Amino acid sequence: MSIFIRLSIVPFLLFSSLYSENKALAIPAQDGMIQVLTLRRDNTTRIRYPDALPSLLGLMNEHAQVSFDTFPLFIESLTDQRLFEHSILYINCDELPDFEFSTEENEALLRFMELGGFVYLDAGIKASFLGADLGHSYAAWEEREEVRQWFTQVVPGRSFTPLPRNHEIFRTFYQGLPDNKYLKLEEGQKRLPDTVLTFVEQEKWPQGTYSLVGIKMNGRLACVASPICAMGWGRDEFGAWLPPISFRIRESAENFDETLQVASFNGNTFEVTREDGLKDVIYQIPGQRPLWVQEPTGRWRIFKYYSGEEISNYAHSFYVRLGMNVFLYALLN
C-alpha cells in the first residue's frame, strides 16, 4: 500500500473510536499489519535497547487495539524505496554511527515528509553535558547539534520548535501521569517518595508531558525529536521492565545558593536550553554525573539521584505512555 492510501485510511478509521469510552483505537489491518520503518546503518556497532520498539508496538496492540507488526522493518539507507510504502520512520539517533547523509537520502526524507510521512527521532534531543553517555535522558528544549546540522540540509530555512505542553500529542491516547490503577498499586500505596513525586508532577513531567521539538510540513507535524525514550519501553520474556531506570531530581536547602556560589569546583560547565528559552548552567566533573545547576532565576540546586523498583517502574510506565502517544499521533496525522 502506498503512503498516500495508508495515510488517508488510518485517520478515518481512528477518528470515530479515538475518544470512545474505552479509548480503543480499533484499526483493521490494511494489507497486513502496520509496519514501522527503522533506519539502521550496516556499519552500526552499537544497538541501543533492541527489545524496546518491539515491546512498545506489542503494548500498543494490547492496550490500544491497533495492528502493528511487532517486528520493525529495518532499512540501511533513506533511498530505500520501501520508505514510501510506509508512514512512520523511527530513528534512534544514539545508534547512528554518524550523521552523514547523502543528498539523495536527504531529498528522499524531505519527499517522505511532504507526502505525509512521520519521522520520530528518538534521542534527537541530547543535552551537551551527556556526551557519549547513552544511558541518560535530560529534558533539554532543543534538538541535538548533529540533528540541527542534518535538518538544515533536509529542510533548509526551517527549524525545530518546542511543542507546547498542551499539544495534542501528549493526550492522543493517554493523558496525565500514571496513577495507582495504571501502576497496579493499592489505592493508598505511594507511587513515589513524596519529594520525588512533587518534582515529577511540577517540573520533570508535568501532566505527563516532556520536552519534544518538531518540524511542520504543509501545516502538519511531520517530525518529532525527543530525549531518549526507548530506554523505558523494553521488557524481557517474562514481562519485566528492562533496564532499571533512576531519577535525577533537583533539590535545594537552606543556604544552598550561598554555599554553591563560593564552592571550589574543578570541572566543566554546560549550558542547556530550558522550556522558557533561557539557559541553565550545569556543573559536572568529567566522568561523573552532574553535580549541581545554576538557574537563570539566580537559584542554585544540586542534583540528587534516586533508584529502586518503584522509581524504575514509574519511569517505564511514563515512557511507554509517551511513546504510545507519539506513535498513535503519527497514525492519526
C-alpha positions in Angstrom: 0.0 0.0 0.0 1.3 3.4 -0.9 1.9 6.1 1.7 -0.9 8.1 0.1 -3.5 5.4 0.6 -2.3 4.3 4.1 -2.4 7.8 5.5 -5.8 8.6 4.1 -7.4 5.5 5.5 -5.8 5.4 9.0 -7.1 8.8 10.3 -10.6 8.0 9.1 -10.7 4.6 10.9 -9.2 6.0 14.0 -11.2 9.2 14.4 -14.5 7.6 15.4 -13.0 5.4 18.1 -10.2 7.6 19.5 -12.4 9.3 22.1 -14.6 6.3 22.8 -15.3 5.5 26.4 -12.8 2.6 26.5 -10.2 4.6 24.5 -10.0 1.8 21.9 -8.3 2.6 18.6 -9.9 -0.2 16.5 -7.9 -0.3 13.3 -8.5 -3.2 10.9 -5.2 -4.1 9.3 -4.9 -3.0 5.7 -2.9 -5.4 3.6 -1.5 -6.9 6.7 -0.1 -5.3 9.8 1.1 -1.7 10.2 4.9 -1.8 10.0 7.2 0.8 11.4 10.4 1.5 9.5 13.7 1.8 11.4 16.9 3.2 10.0 19.9 1.0 10.9 23.1 1.5 9.1 25.0 -1.6 8.0 28.1 -0.3 10.0 26.2 0.3 13.2 28.3 -1.1 16.1 26.0 -0.1 19.0 22.5 -1.3 19.1 20.6 0.5 21.8 17.7 -1.2 23.5 17.0 -3.8 20.8 13.8 -5.1 22.7 12.4 -1.6 23.1 10.4 -0.9 19.9 9.0 -4.4 19.5 7.9 -4.3 23.1 6.2 -0.9 22.7 4.5 -2.0 19.5 3.2 -5.1 21.3 1.9 -2.9 24.2 0.0 -0.7 21.7 -1.6 -3.7 20.1 -2.6 -4.9 23.6 -3.9 -1.7 25.0 -5.0 0.4 22.0 -6.3 -2.4 19.9 -4.2 -1.4 16.9 -2.5 -3.8 14.5 1.2 -3.1 14.5 3.7 -5.7 13.3 5.9 -6.1 16.3 8.9 -6.6 14.1 10.1 -3.3 12.7 11.3 -3.2 9.1 15.0 -2.2 9.0 16.4 -0.2 6.2 20.1 0.8 5.7 19.5 3.9 3.6 16.8 6.6 3.2 17.0 5.9 -0.5 15.4 2.5 0.1 12.1 2.6 -1.9 10.3 0.9 0.9 10.4 4.2 2.7 7.5 5.3 0.5 5.4 2.2 1.2 5.1 3.1 5.0 4.0 6.0 7.0 6.2 6.0 10.1 10.0 6.2 10.3 11.7 5.6 13.7 15.4 6.5 14.2 17.3 6.1 17.4 19.9 8.8 17.0 22.2 7.2 19.5 22.5 4.2 17.2 23.7 6.1 14.2 27.4 5.8 13.6 27.4 9.3 12.3 25.0 11.9 10.8 26.4 11.7 7.3 23.6 11.6 4.8 23.9 11.8 1.0 22.0 14.5 -1.0 19.8 11.7 -2.3 18.9 10.5 1.2 18.0 14.0 2.3 15.9 14.5 -0.7 14.1 11.2 -0.1 13.5 12.1 3.5 12.0 15.5 2.6 9.8 13.9 0.0 8.6 11.3 2.6 7.5 14.1 4.9 5.9 16.1 2.2 3.8 13.1 1.2 2.5 12.7 4.7 5.2 10.5 6.4 6.1 10.9 10.1 9.6 10.8 11.4 10.4 10.1 15.1 13.9 11.0 16.1 14.4 9.3 19.5 17.5 10.7 21.3 17.1 13.6 18.8 17.4 15.8 21.9 20.6 15.3 23.9 22.0 17.8 26.4 25.6 18.5 25.6 26.8 17.5 29.1 25.7 13.9 28.5 28.5 13.5 25.9 28.9 9.9 24.9 26.8 8.7 27.8 23.9 6.7 26.1 22.1 5.7 29.3 20.7 9.1 30.5 17.9 11.3 29.4 17.6 15.1 30.1 14.9 17.5 29.2 16.7 20.0 27.0 14.4 22.0 24.8 16.3 22.0 21.6 17.4 19.3 19.1 21.0 18.0 19.5 23.6 19.8 17.4 24.0 16.8 14.9 20.3 16.8 14.2 20.2 20.5 13.7 23.0 20.4 11.2 21.4 17.4 9.4 18.0 19.0 9.0 19.4 22.3 7.7 20.2 20.1 4.7 16.9 18.3 4.6 14.6 21.3 5.1 16.7 24.5 4.5 15.2 27.6 6.1 13.1 25.7 8.7 14.0 24.8 12.3 12.7 22.7 15.1 10.4 24.4 17.6 9.3 23.2 21.0 5.9 21.6 21.3 3.8 23.3 24.0 2.6 21.3 27.0 -1.0 21.5 25.7 -0.1 19.9 22.3 -2.5 17.1 21.4 0.4 14.7 21.0 0.5 14.4 24.8 -3.1 13.3 25.1 -3.6 11.2 21.9 -4.3 8.1 23.9 -3.0 8.6 27.5 -3.3 11.8 29.4 -1.5 12.8 32.6 0.9 10.8 34.7 0.5 7.1 35.7 -1.9 6.7 38.6 -2.2 3.9 41.1 -4.6 1.9 38.9 -2.3 2.0 35.9 0.7 1.1 38.1 -1.4 -1.7 39.7 -0.9 -0.3 43.2 -3.3 -0.3 46.1 -5.3 3.0 46.4 -3.3 4.3 49.4 0.0 3.0 48.3 2.6 5.6 47.3 3.7 5.7 43.7 6.9 7.5 44.6 8.6 9.1 47.6 6.9 12.5 48.3 9.9 14.6 47.4 10.4 12.8 44.1 6.7 12.8 43.2 6.4 16.5 43.8 9.3 17.2 41.5 8.0 14.9 38.8 4.5 16.4 38.9 5.6 20.0 39.0 8.9 20.1 37.0 10.0 16.8 35.4 6.9 15.5 33.6 4.0 17.9 34.4 0.7 16.5 33.2 2.5 13.6 31.6 4.4 15.9 29.1 8.1 16.0 28.2 10.5 18.1 26.1 9.6 17.5 22.4 10.6 19.6 19.4 9.2 19.3 16.0 9.0 20.5 12.4 5.8 21.0 10.4 5.3 20.3 6.7 2.2 21.7 5.0 0.7 22.6 8.4 1.2 19.1 9.7 3.7 18.0 12.4 6.0 15.8 10.3 9.0 15.2 12.5 9.4 15.0 16.3 12.6 14.7 18.3 12.8 13.7 21.9 15.3 12.8 24.6 15.9 9.0 24.6 12.6 7.3 25.4 13.4 3.8 24.1 15.2 3.0 27.4 11.8 2.9 29.0 10.0 0.6 26.6 11.8 -2.7 26.9 10.6 -5.9 28.6 12.1 -9.3 29.0 10.4 -12.6 28.1 8.7 -12.6 31.4 7.3 -9.1 31.0 9.6 -7.5 33.5 10.9 -4.0 32.6 14.5 -3.6 31.5 16.8 -1.9 32.0 16.4 -0.3 35.5 15.9 3.5 35.4 16.9 6.0 38.0 15.6 9.6 38.5 17.7 12.8 38.5 16.0 15.3 40.8 16.8 18.9 41.6 16.8 19.7 45.3 17.6 22.7 47.4 18.1 23.5 51.1 18.8 26.5 53.3 21.9 28.5 52.3 22.4 26.3 49.2 22.7 29.4 46.9 25.4 31.0 49.0 27.3 27.7 49.5 27.4 26.7 45.9 28.3 30.1 44.6 31.6 30.0 46.5 32.2 26.2 46.3 35.6 25.1 44.9 35.0 23.4 41.6 37.5 21.8 39.1 35.2 20.6 36.4 33.2 21.7 33.3 30.1 23.8 32.8 27.5 23.3 30.2 24.6 25.5 29.1 21.3 23.7 28.5 18.2 25.4 26.9 15.1 25.4 29.2 11.5 25.4 28.3 11.3 29.2 28.6 14.3 29.6 26.2 16.7 30.7 29.0 19.8 28.7 29.9 20.6 26.5 32.9 24.3 26.1 33.7 25.2 22.5 34.6 28.3 21.8 36.7 30.0 18.5 36.1 33.3 16.8 36.8 34.4 14.7 33.8 33.5 11.1 34.2 30.9 11.8 36.9 27.2 12.6 36.9 26.2 16.3 37.0 26.6 17.8 40.5 24.5 21.0 40.5 22.8 23.6 38.4 22.7 27.4 38.3 19.3 28.5 37.1 18.7 31.8 35.3 16.5 32.9 38.2 19.6 33.0 40.4 18.7 29.8 42.2 21.3 27.1 42.7 20.2 23.4 43.2 22.0 20.1 43.5 21.2 17.0 41.5 20.2 14.1 43.6 19.7 10.6 42.2 17.0 8.1 43.3 16.8 4.5 42.2 14.8 1.4 43.2 12.0 -0.7 41.8 9.2 1.8 42.4 11.3 4.5 40.7 12.1 2.3 37.7 8.5 1.0 37.3 7.1 4.5 37.3 9.7 5.7 34.8 9.0 2.8 32.4 5.3 3.5 32.7 5.8 7.1 31.8 8.0 6.4 28.8 5.6 3.7 27.5 2.6 6.1 27.7 4.6 8.9 26.0 5.8 6.5 23.3 2.3 5.2 22.6 1.0 8.8 22.3 3.7 9.7 19.8 3.2 6.7 17.5 -0.6 6.8 17.7 -0.5 10.5 17.0 1.6 9.6 13.9 -1.2 7.3 12.7 -3.8 9.9 13.2 -1.9 12.7 11.5 
